[in-house]
Amino acid sequence: MATKISDFYEDSSKKFTITIYYNNVIQDIRNDTVTMVLKRFTTHASDTPDLSVNGDVSTAGVSGQAIFTLIPSVTNIKPDLYQLEVNWVRADNSSYVIHRQMINVLNRL
């Protein structure tokens, strides 16, 4: 997964898809869990995430796609610099960090 997730505004909607490969093969993730987590950059690793959302793996999971739909009530977090991490937990409970980046939650005017 080499997708960069773009910055977004507080209290706004955002939709994106992540495709999961393992050994260069698209995975059937319909029985798995894919979660996106945001934590403020200044937060300690053990602190509770500011945002945590499970992707929809039933719609296109057979093609390895997790679809994330963020709505304003979910993105109602403080504008700041965040660490974003996407975690894939397979049905057998093996767990992988499949994406990590810094992202800005921007101020609305």
Secondary structure, 3 states (H helix, E strand, C coil): CCCCCCCEECCCCEEEEEECEECCEECCCCCCEEEEEEEECCCCCCCCCCEEEECECCCCHHHCEEEEEECCCCCCCCCEEEEEEEEEECCCCCEEEEEEEEEEEECCC
